Amino acid sequence: MEEAAAGAGAGAALEVVVFPWLAFGHMLSFLELSKRLAARGHAVAFLSTPRNLARLPPVPPHLSPRLRFVSLPLPRVDGLPEGAESTADVPPDKIELLKKAMDGLAAPLTAFLADAVAAGRRPDWIVHDFCHHWVPPIAGGHGVPCAVFIIVYATFMAFVGPRSANAKHPRAATEDFAVAPRWIPFPSTIAYRRRSEAEWIAAAFRANASGVSDMDRVWRLFERCRLAIYRSCDEVEPGMFALLADLFQQPVIPAGILLPAVIADGDGERPETLRWLDDQPAKSVIYVALGSEAPLTPGILHELALGLELAGVRFLWALRRPSGMFSAAIDAVTDDDLLPAGFEERTRGRGLVRTGWVPQVG
């Protein structure tokens, strides 16, 4: 998308709408893409639900005039916890209900586009996520082209394949997903070797509580989008983008990894975490990060801590409390009690625990 935007010509600022899935890994990736577009002088409207927008990190002040956030109210769905607006707010078995609620954003999106057109701000593009199969028809009704932004590795989409390839080489049994698909024309090891993972991807081909399977969502939107953007590049996945362009018969744009910029400490210096890493021997530190949605308990955290201590390894641990439904087990536990008593003192010098943000770029 950056390449497409850059090719629009000097002074040809675009109006771009971005619309991610309701998961923070997706929203943060879309936010990084939005910041890159805004930095190039384009106007970006970032669409999500009220609670999710309130939880996003702040945007650099110099980008604020060109990056606005638009709140769309998430409709209520029976069985979805009160106030749940992201995958961080629900257990895994409720995510399909979140997709059903997401589908209810079709009406607010239609109203948003109608208002934008009436105000003379018809978007030049809508960039949306994998599950938004209903966006291209709505956008097309307002004369707006769509692009799908895939945040997972491009090879995964080659493994999924288009509808036509799956019709020619159907996969029904779990075992079918434990081998590389027949439409990959070169030697490939991509497959789901573990049965639990193969069962997960096989389930994505079946309808869920939203009434639509994940794969049908993907196929419908790929069949209607002008182009596909991937959070990857040829250096990371050589040869994959030419294959995807051939498989899906549409332009493919590698947007790069889109890593966030390193934010300096309050004193303007290199972040303390990175300064600590600089002092360690090369390739000697284990990075421990379980994310904010893993269903953790104090017992799991203590076992992991004691394992690191007994192993005697250097480590950097990004310790974040689970949010939403997953936090119930440790809501009453203080930060001091998340780890075994004396753990940080006993591992001081070779281990660092950070409960806040850990820079991903060094």
VMD Tcl script that draws the C-alpha trace (Angstrom):
set ca {
  {0.00 0.00 0.00}
  {2.90 2.34 0.72}
  {4.23 1.69 -2.78}
  {0.78 2.30 -4.26}
  {0.41 5.49 -2.26}
  {3.86 6.68 -3.25}
  {2.99 6.12 -6.89}
  {-0.02 8.39 -6.67}
  {2.19 11.33 -7.58}
  {3.50 14.36 -5.78}
  {0.77 16.25 -3.98}
  {-1.82 13.56 -4.67}
  {-2.83 12.93 -1.07}
  {-5.20 10.01 -0.64}
  {-8.15 9.47 1.69}
  {-7.65 6.00 3.16}
  {-9.93 4.11 5.54}
  {-8.40 1.25 7.55}
  {-10.63 -1.29 9.26}
  {-8.93 -4.08 11.29}
  {-10.31 -7.21 12.93}
  {-11.07 -6.92 16.65}
  {-7.77 -8.32 17.92}
  {-4.91 -6.18 19.14}
  {-2.30 -7.96 17.05}
  {-4.34 -6.90 14.03}
  {-5.21 -3.42 15.29}
  {-1.60 -2.58 16.12}
  {-0.41 -3.77 12.70}
  {-3.10 -1.68 11.01}
  {-2.08 1.26 13.19}
  {1.54 0.94 12.05}
  {0.39 0.90 8.41}
  {-1.78 3.94 9.15}
  {1.16 5.84 10.61}
  {3.31 5.07 7.57}
  {0.57 6.35 5.25}
  {0.00 9.47 7.36}
  {3.74 10.15 7.36}
  {3.58 10.21 3.55}
  {0.96 12.95 3.69}
  {-2.18 10.86 3.23}
  {-5.33 11.26 5.35}
  {-6.23 8.10 7.25}
  {-9.44 7.21 9.09}
  {-8.92 4.30 11.51}
  {-12.20 2.48 12.24}
  {-12.86 0.34 15.30}
  {-15.12 0.12 18.34}
  {-15.06 2.61 21.25}
  {-13.31 0.45 23.84}
  {-10.65 -0.73 21.40}
  {-9.84 2.79 20.25}
  {-9.43 3.87 23.87}
  {-6.86 1.11 24.42}
  {-4.63 1.89 21.43}
  {-1.23 3.52 22.07}
  {-0.98 7.24 21.37}
  {-0.06 8.49 17.91}
  {2.97 10.78 17.51}
  {1.75 14.41 17.59}
  {3.10 15.24 14.14}
  {0.84 12.55 12.62}
  {-2.32 13.46 14.52}
  {-3.63 15.98 11.95}
  {-3.67 13.26 9.27}
  {-4.75 10.25 11.34}
  {-8.21 10.29 12.90}
  {-10.03 7.58 14.81}
  {-13.66 6.77 14.03}
  {-15.77 4.88 16.55}
  {-18.33 2.33 15.34}
  {-20.67 0.90 18.03}
  {-20.44 -2.89 18.32}
  {-23.93 -4.46 18.41}
  {-24.92 -6.80 21.21}
  {-24.86 -10.53 20.48}
  {-26.38 -13.17 22.75}
  {-23.65 -15.11 24.53}
  {-20.99 -12.42 24.16}
  {-19.82 -11.01 27.54}
  {-20.93 -7.50 28.39}
  {-18.42 -4.95 27.16}
  {-16.45 -7.46 25.07}
  {-15.04 -5.73 22.00}
  {-11.85 -7.67 21.24}
  {-10.43 -11.17 21.37}
  {-8.66 -10.08 24.59}
  {-12.08 -9.80 26.23}
  {-13.37 -13.30 25.44}
  {-12.28 -16.92 25.86}
  {-11.37 -18.79 22.64}
  {-14.77 -20.46 22.30}
  {-16.50 -17.04 22.13}
  {-14.41 -15.59 19.29}
  {-16.88 -16.80 16.66}
  {-19.56 -14.74 18.45}
  {-17.24 -11.75 18.21}
  {-17.15 -12.32 14.44}
  {-20.95 -12.32 14.46}
  {-20.92 -8.99 16.32}
  {-18.33 -7.67 13.89}
  {-20.67 -8.48 11.01}
  {-23.16 -6.14 12.67}
  {-20.85 -3.22 11.89}
  {-22.03 -3.31 8.27}
  {-24.74 -0.72 8.94}
  {-22.45 1.75 10.80}
  {-19.86 1.39 8.02}
  {-22.51 2.14 5.40}
  {-23.54 5.27 7.31}
  {-19.90 6.36 7.69}
  {-19.27 6.05 3.95}
  {-22.50 7.84 3.06}
  {-21.56 10.73 5.34}
  {-18.01 10.86 3.89}
  {-19.31 10.99 0.32}
  {-21.88 13.65 1.21}
  {-19.12 15.74 2.82}
  {-16.94 15.49 -0.29}
  {-14.46 13.10 1.34}
  {-15.07 9.92 -0.62}
  {-12.26 7.52 0.40}
  {-9.78 6.53 -2.28}
  {-9.27 3.15 -0.61}
  {-10.64 0.98 2.18}
  {-7.99 -1.33 3.65}
  {-9.63 -4.05 5.71}
  {-8.87 -7.33 7.42}
  {-9.37 -11.02 6.63}
  {-12.90 -11.45 7.98}
  {-14.59 -8.40 6.40}
  {-16.24 -10.21 3.47}
  {-19.17 -7.76 3.58}
  {-17.04 -4.63 3.21}
  {-16.29 -4.77 -0.57}
  {-19.99 -4.85 -1.59}
  {-20.74 -1.87 0.68}
  {-17.67 0.02 -0.52}
  {-18.47 -0.76 -4.16}
  {-21.90 0.78 -3.71}
  {-20.14 4.05 -2.87}
  {-17.55 3.77 -5.62}
  {-14.66 2.95 -3.25}
  {-12.10 0.21 -4.08}
  {-10.92 -2.21 -1.39}
  {-7.60 -3.79 -0.47}
  {-7.18 -6.63 2.02}
  {-4.30 -6.33 4.49}
  {-3.04 -9.72 5.69}
  {-0.93 -9.47 8.85}
  {0.05 -13.16 9.02}
  {2.96 -14.48 7.00}
  {2.32 -14.66 3.26}
  {3.17 -18.36 3.15}
  {0.06 -19.06 5.22}
  {-2.14 -17.66 2.46}
  {-0.35 -19.84 -0.07}
  {-1.13 -22.80 2.19}
  {-4.79 -21.75 2.41}
  {-5.00 -21.22 -1.34}
  {-7.86 -19.72 -3.39}
  {-11.31 -21.25 -3.67}
  {-10.50 -22.64 -7.13}
  {-7.41 -24.55 -5.93}
  {-9.33 -26.02 -3.00}
  {-12.13 -27.10 -5.34}
  {-9.63 -28.84 -7.59}
  {-7.74 -30.43 -4.70}
  {-10.28 -30.68 -1.84}
  {-9.09 -31.10 1.73}
  {-11.58 -32.52 4.21}
  {-9.73 -34.73 6.69}
  {-7.43 -33.35 9.37}
  {-4.55 -35.30 7.79}
  {-4.95 -33.31 4.56}
  {-3.57 -30.26 6.34}
  {-0.48 -32.08 7.64}
  {1.17 -31.94 4.19}
  {1.98 -29.12 1.78}
  {-0.88 -28.37 -0.67}
  {-0.52 -29.62 -4.23}
  {-0.75 -26.13 -5.75}
  {2.61 -25.01 -4.36}
  {4.82 -25.66 -7.41}
  {8.17 -25.90 -5.60}
  {9.44 -28.05 -2.71}
  {7.83 -26.80 0.48}
  {7.65 -27.94 4.07}
  {4.67 -25.77 5.00}
  {2.12 -27.93 6.80}
  {0.53 -28.37 10.21}
  {2.52 -31.28 11.64}
  {0.85 -31.29 15.04}
  {-2.61 -32.79 14.97}
  {-4.07 -30.04 17.18}
  {-2.87 -27.40 14.71}
  {-4.13 -29.36 11.71}
  {-7.52 -29.65 13.43}
  {-7.52 -25.88 14.03}
  {-7.02 -25.04 10.38}
  {-9.47 -27.74 9.27}
  {-12.11 -26.14 11.54}
  {-11.55 -22.80 9.76}
  {-13.09 -24.38 6.65}
  {-16.33 -25.11 8.52}
  {-19.12 -22.64 9.38}
  {-19.10 -21.36 12.96}
  {-21.57 -19.47 15.18}
  {-21.27 -16.42 12.92}
  {-22.84 -18.48 10.11}
  {-19.78 -18.18 7.86}
  {-16.53 -20.13 7.91}
  {-13.28 -18.20 8.20}
  {-12.12 -19.54 4.84}
  {-15.32 -18.50 3.11}
  {-14.82 -15.01 4.52}
  {-11.30 -14.93 3.10}
  {-12.29 -16.27 -0.31}
  {-15.22 -13.85 -0.69}
  {-13.11 -10.79 0.06}
  {-10.17 -11.90 -2.09}
  {-12.60 -12.34 -4.97}
  {-13.82 -8.75 -4.58}
  {-10.70 -6.81 -3.57}
  {-8.52 -4.91 -6.04}
  {-5.27 -5.98 -4.40}
  {-3.75 -7.72 -1.38}
  {-1.21 -6.19 1.01}
  {1.00 -8.39 3.17}
  {2.95 -7.52 6.31}
  {6.02 -9.19 4.89}
  {8.64 -8.83 2.16}
  {10.60 -10.82 -0.42}
  {13.66 -10.92 1.82}
  {11.67 -12.79 4.48}
  {9.59 -14.96 2.12}
  {11.41 -15.19 -1.21}
  {9.30 -16.24 -4.19}
  {6.07 -16.25 -2.23}
  {4.57 -13.04 -3.63}
  {4.87 -14.15 -7.24}
  {3.11 -17.37 -6.28}
  {0.32 -15.50 -4.45}
  {-0.24 -13.17 -7.41}
  {-0.62 -16.24 -9.63}
  {-2.83 -18.20 -7.22}
  {-5.25 -15.37 -6.42}
  {-4.96 -13.57 -9.76}
  {-4.56 -10.12 -8.24}
  {-1.76 -7.64 -7.51}
  {0.25 -8.34 -4.37}
  {2.04 -5.65 -2.36}
  {4.62 -6.56 0.31}
  {4.39 -3.74 2.86}
  {7.38 -4.86 4.88}
  {7.39 -6.04 8.50}
  {6.07 -2.67 9.78}
  {7.92 -2.80 13.07}
  {7.11 0.07 15.46}
  {9.69 2.77 15.98}
  {11.85 2.69 19.08}
  {10.53 5.25 21.57}
  {13.18 6.90 23.72}
  {12.91 7.12 27.48}
  {11.64 10.32 29.04}
  {15.18 11.69 29.15}
  {15.55 11.13 25.40}
  {18.03 8.27 25.82}
  {17.93 4.75 24.39}
  {15.33 2.71 26.36}
  {16.67 1.06 29.50}
  {15.68 -2.41 28.30}
  {17.78 -2.03 25.15}
  {20.71 -0.62 27.14}
  {20.57 -3.74 29.33}
  {20.53 -5.96 26.22}
  {23.53 -4.08 24.82}
  {25.55 -5.17 27.86}
  {24.84 -8.89 27.37}
  {26.93 -11.23 25.18}
  {25.67 -11.69 21.63}
  {22.94 -14.32 21.17}
  {22.89 -15.14 24.88}
  {19.45 -13.85 25.99}
  {16.16 -15.74 25.88}
  {13.18 -13.47 25.20}
  {10.05 -14.51 27.09}
  {6.74 -13.00 25.93}
  {3.33 -14.64 26.27}
  {1.25 -11.72 25.03}
  {-1.76 -10.20 26.73}
  {-4.34 -12.83 25.78}
  {-2.78 -16.10 26.99}
  {-4.93 -17.72 29.74}
  {-2.36 -17.46 32.52}
  {-2.61 -18.31 36.22}
  {-0.24 -17.46 39.08}
  {0.82 -21.13 39.10}
  {1.87 -21.04 35.44}
  {3.85 -17.84 35.97}
  {5.63 -19.29 39.02}
  {6.54 -22.50 37.17}
  {7.95 -20.52 34.26}
  {9.94 -18.27 36.59}
  {11.40 -21.21 38.51}
  {12.30 -22.92 35.22}
  {14.23 -19.87 34.08}
  {15.97 -19.69 37.44}
  {16.98 -23.35 37.45}
  {18.16 -23.20 33.83}
  {20.65 -20.48 34.73}
  {20.11 -18.67 31.43}
  {20.06 -14.97 30.64}
  {16.52 -13.80 29.94}
  {14.37 -10.78 29.17}
  {10.77 -11.35 30.28}
  {8.00 -9.10 29.01}
  {5.49 -9.88 31.74}
  {2.05 -8.50 30.98}
  {-1.14 -9.20 32.85}
  {-3.76 -10.91 30.69}
  {-6.63 -8.57 29.88}
  {-10.36 -9.18 29.66}
  {-11.80 -12.60 30.46}
  {-8.36 -14.22 30.80}
  {-7.38 -11.95 33.67}
  {-9.90 -13.37 36.14}
  {-7.43 -15.81 37.70}
  {-4.89 -13.13 38.60}
  {-6.99 -9.99 39.02}
  {-6.61 -10.18 42.79}
  {-2.84 -10.83 42.60}
  {-0.52 -7.84 43.03}
  {2.42 -7.29 40.68}
  {4.78 -8.28 43.52}
  {3.02 -11.65 43.87}
  {3.01 -12.54 40.16}
  {6.51 -14.01 40.55}
  {7.99 -16.27 43.27}
  {9.30 -14.42 46.32}
  {12.88 -13.27 45.76}
  {12.97 -14.35 42.12}
  {14.15 -11.03 40.71}
  {16.84 -10.67 43.38}
  {18.16 -14.20 42.77}
  {18.34 -13.70 39.00}
  {19.56 -10.11 39.07}
  {22.33 -9.46 36.57}
  {21.36 -12.24 34.17}
  {17.61 -11.68 34.03}
  {15.35 -8.68 33.51}
  {11.59 -8.60 34.06}
  {9.60 -5.75 32.56}
  {5.87 -5.39 33.24}
  {5.44 -2.51 30.81}
  {6.12 -2.16 27.10}
  {9.28 -3.83 25.78}
  {10.67 -2.31 22.55}
  {10.44 -4.74 19.62}
  {13.11 -2.99 17.55}
  {16.64 -2.63 18.79}
}
mol new
graphics top color blue
foreach p $ca { graphics top sphere $p radius 0.5 }
foreach p [lrange $ca 0 end-1] q [lrange $ca 1 end] { graphics top cylinder $p $q radius 0.2 }
display resetview
